[in-house]
Structures are given as C-alpha cells and as structure tokens.
Amino acid sequence: MRQGDFVTRKSYGGDVMFKIERIDQLKAVLRGVDYRLLADAPLVDLTLKNPTESMDHPRSSSPEFRESLRRLAVAQVQLQEKNQLSVAHTQKVNAGYFEVPGKVLHLDGDPTYLRKSMQLYGELRVPAEGFYIPEPQMADALHRLLPQIKPDIVVITGHDGILKHRKAAGPGGLSSYKNSQNFVNAVQIARQYERNRDAMIVVAGACQSHFEALLRAGANFASSPARILIHALDPLCIAAKLSYTSVKDTISMLDIMDLTVTGLDGLGGVETRGSYRMGVPGIQHTDEHA
C-alpha cells in the first residue's frame, strides 16, 4: 500500500472509506473520503479499494450527498423568493434592489474538501474565499486573514477524531481529540477579532469534535454533539444557509438540521441572525470604458 491509496478498515467492517495520507513504518494515517475523520490503523487492518470507485472526493454518487445538495438548493430558492417578496411589499416605487449575501471565509484542513466546497459555493452564488490550512496553523492564519477579508461567516473545519487510546478517559478533555484543541484555538482568535456572534458567525469542527469546547470558545455552530462522524459538506450547508438568511431573521439549528446529512447528532449551535442584506435602488451595470 502507498500514500494516496483508498482503503477501508477490516476491524470496523469497512464502514468508512479512507485515503492514506502517509505511512509510518507499519501504520497508516488516514483521512476520511466522505466524512471529516482523521484516523490511524495498522497496515494489516486495511483493505485496498478500487480507486475508480472513489476518485471524486467526497463522492458525488453518495445518496446522502445528493439529497443534502438537493435540500440546500431548494432552501436557497426559498430564501431568494422570500427576500424578493420582502422588497416588493416594502417599496413604494418600483426601484428594484440589489443583494449583499454574507461573505464566507472557509479554512479547511483538507485540500480536496476545500476544492469541492469552493465549487459548491460558486454554484450557490455564495461569495466565499477558501484556504487550505493544516489544522495546527489555523489560529495563526486567522490572525492574518480576518483583517484582510473581513468576512461575515467563518468556517473552520478539516479532520478530527477521538484518540483511540484516550477513549477510556471519556470525551471531556480536549487532549482526547486529534484536532479539537486546534479548532478551539482558531475560534478564540476569531472572537478576539469580533466578539459579536451576529456580526461575524463562526462554524467550527469536524468528525467527533468537542462540541461544548467549541461553543465555549465562541462558535455559533459546531460539531459534534453526539461525537459522531459528520459529512464533508455539512459545515458548508450551514454557511450557505446563513449567507442568504436576512439580518432581520434569527435561525437556530432546528431550522438548518434538515440541510445537513448528520442532523442534530452531528451539529448544534445557538440562535444566530442571518447575514444577507438587500439594497435599493437596483444597481445599473454600465461599461466603465464606454
């Protein structure tokens, strides 16, 4: 087996597809293909899978993936229709309007997930800037990026997991997690930059992340209340919903859970105002060189 191979773990019944990130002697470090999980396993525990079955990462053929995207697209249309009706009811003259959806800064510890996320932000017309940042470097990266980009929504995600040899100690301590401490550090930097949870929304965490610690650090939404695996695109679904929810409206995880694959077991959070704004009159696009 080599770096980049797709594998499953025999000891877990082959339930999750992984990609080998690196091999250390007789052990492999693994990153989830469909789920934001970081794990390790002995090479003898791995079964090699046909790469052609999973080259798209996360796999677009996944039924959960397709259904999540369908619900997200429907929600996007409904939000746009609601915003248009709001303008029509309040305008005394037909002046038109323009849209200012919330801007997303997306930090991802997985470059493949990042590429897929940026593609979907574009399809959903969500203004977003994305950066591949290894989880231990995210806090330092935010020091530099937040003043430059001035986002309305920050997504801090990548891979996580409960350390196998720490499970007996329970889920309470951050030392029991592969990357939760790194995510907490990044959220704290975000909140030093902007304390108001409505002025800048933070979505943080990955598979099995320490949900309570991320909320205490200042996240609006985080994973994972039940310490389960979350789908690769669950954080994006939340960010896209918030980007087109009006600043006049407050939403909770109950309003968003149907857009995610893993629901309330995978993600939770606090009531938060949207970040979408409408402007009038409508902007006439002219040729600056005319």
WOLIN-V950515 format. One record per residue. N is the residue number from 1. SS is DSSP state (H for helix, E for strand, L for the rest). Layout:
n=N ss=SS
n=N ss=SS
This chain:
n=1 ss=L
n=2 ss=L
n=3 ss=L
n=4 ss=L
n=5 ss=L
n=6 ss=E
n=7 ss=E
n=8 ss=E
n=9 ss=E
n=10 ss=H
n=11 ss=H
n=12 ss=H
n=13 ss=L
n=14 ss=L
n=15 ss=L
n=16 ss=L
n=17 ss=L
n=18 ss=E
n=19 ss=E
n=20 ss=E
n=21 ss=E
n=22 ss=E
n=23 ss=E
n=24 ss=E
n=25 ss=L
n=26 ss=L
n=27 ss=E
n=28 ss=E
n=29 ss=E
n=30 ss=E
n=31 ss=E
n=32 ss=E
n=33 ss=L
n=34 ss=L
n=35 ss=E
n=36 ss=L
n=37 ss=E
n=38 ss=E
n=39 ss=E
n=40 ss=E
n=41 ss=E
n=42 ss=E
n=43 ss=H
n=44 ss=H
n=45 ss=H
n=46 ss=E
n=47 ss=E
n=48 ss=E
n=49 ss=L
n=50 ss=L
n=51 ss=H
n=52 ss=H
n=53 ss=H
n=54 ss=L
n=55 ss=L
n=56 ss=L
n=57 ss=L
n=58 ss=L
n=59 ss=L
n=60 ss=L
n=61 ss=L
n=62 ss=L
n=63 ss=H
n=64 ss=H
n=65 ss=H
n=66 ss=H
n=67 ss=H
n=68 ss=H
n=69 ss=H
n=70 ss=H
n=71 ss=H
n=72 ss=H
n=73 ss=H
n=74 ss=H
n=75 ss=H
n=76 ss=H
n=77 ss=H
n=78 ss=H
n=79 ss=H
n=80 ss=H
n=81 ss=H
n=82 ss=H
n=83 ss=H
n=84 ss=H
n=85 ss=H
n=86 ss=H
n=87 ss=H
n=88 ss=H
n=89 ss=H
n=90 ss=H
n=91 ss=L
n=92 ss=L
n=93 ss=L
n=94 ss=L
n=95 ss=L
n=96 ss=L
n=97 ss=L
n=98 ss=E
n=99 ss=E
n=100 ss=E
n=101 ss=L
n=102 ss=L
n=103 ss=L
n=104 ss=E
n=105 ss=E
n=106 ss=E
n=107 ss=E
n=108 ss=E
n=109 ss=L
n=110 ss=L
n=111 ss=H
n=112 ss=H
n=113 ss=H
n=114 ss=H
n=115 ss=H
n=116 ss=H
n=117 ss=H
n=118 ss=H
n=119 ss=H
n=120 ss=H
n=121 ss=H
n=122 ss=H
n=123 ss=H
n=124 ss=L
n=125 ss=L
n=126 ss=L
n=127 ss=L
n=128 ss=E
n=129 ss=E
n=130 ss=E
n=131 ss=E
n=132 ss=E
n=133 ss=L
n=134 ss=L
n=135 ss=H
n=136 ss=H
n=137 ss=H
n=138 ss=H
n=139 ss=H
n=140 ss=H
n=141 ss=H
n=142 ss=H
n=143 ss=H
n=144 ss=H
n=145 ss=H
n=146 ss=H
n=147 ss=H
n=148 ss=H
n=149 ss=H
n=150 ss=L
n=151 ss=L
n=152 ss=L
n=153 ss=E
n=154 ss=E
n=155 ss=E
n=156 ss=E
n=157 ss=E
n=158 ss=L
n=159 ss=L
n=160 ss=E
n=161 ss=L
n=162 ss=E
n=163 ss=L
n=164 ss=H
n=165 ss=H
n=166 ss=H
n=167 ss=H
n=168 ss=H
n=169 ss=H
n=170 ss=L
n=171 ss=L
n=172 ss=L
n=173 ss=L
n=174 ss=H
n=175 ss=H
n=176 ss=H
n=177 ss=E
n=178 ss=L
n=179 ss=L
n=180 ss=H
n=181 ss=H
n=182 ss=H
n=183 ss=H
n=184 ss=H
n=185 ss=H
n=186 ss=H
n=187 ss=H
n=188 ss=H
n=189 ss=H
n=190 ss=H
n=191 ss=H
n=192 ss=H
n=193 ss=H
n=194 ss=L
n=195 ss=L
n=196 ss=L
n=197 ss=L
n=198 ss=L
n=199 ss=L
n=200 ss=L
n=201 ss=E
n=202 ss=E
n=203 ss=E
n=204 ss=E
n=205 ss=L
n=206 ss=L
n=207 ss=L
n=208 ss=L
n=209 ss=L
n=210 ss=L
n=211 ss=H
n=212 ss=H
n=213 ss=H
n=214 ss=H
n=215 ss=H
n=216 ss=H
n=217 ss=H
n=218 ss=L
n=219 ss=L
n=220 ss=L
n=221 ss=E
n=222 ss=E
n=223 ss=L
n=224 ss=L
n=225 ss=L
n=226 ss=L
n=227 ss=L
n=228 ss=L
n=229 ss=L
n=230 ss=L
n=231 ss=E
n=232 ss=L
n=233 ss=L
n=234 ss=H
n=235 ss=H
n=236 ss=H
n=237 ss=H
n=238 ss=H
n=239 ss=H
n=240 ss=H
n=241 ss=H
n=242 ss=H
n=243 ss=H
n=244 ss=L
n=245 ss=L
n=246 ss=E
n=247 ss=L
n=248 ss=L
n=249 ss=L
n=250 ss=E
n=251 ss=E
n=252 ss=L
n=253 ss=H
n=254 ss=H
n=255 ss=H
n=256 ss=H
n=257 ss=H
n=258 ss=H
n=259 ss=H
n=260 ss=L
n=261 ss=L
n=262 ss=L
n=263 ss=H
n=264 ss=H
n=265 ss=H
n=266 ss=H
n=267 ss=L
n=268 ss=E
n=269 ss=E
n=270 ss=L
n=271 ss=L
n=272 ss=E
n=273 ss=E
n=274 ss=L
n=275 ss=L
n=276 ss=E
n=277 ss=E
n=278 ss=E
n=279 ss=E
n=280 ss=L
n=281 ss=L
n=282 ss=L
n=283 ss=L
n=284 ss=L
n=285 ss=L
n=286 ss=L
n=287 ss=L
n=288 ss=L
n=289 ss=L
n=290 ss=L
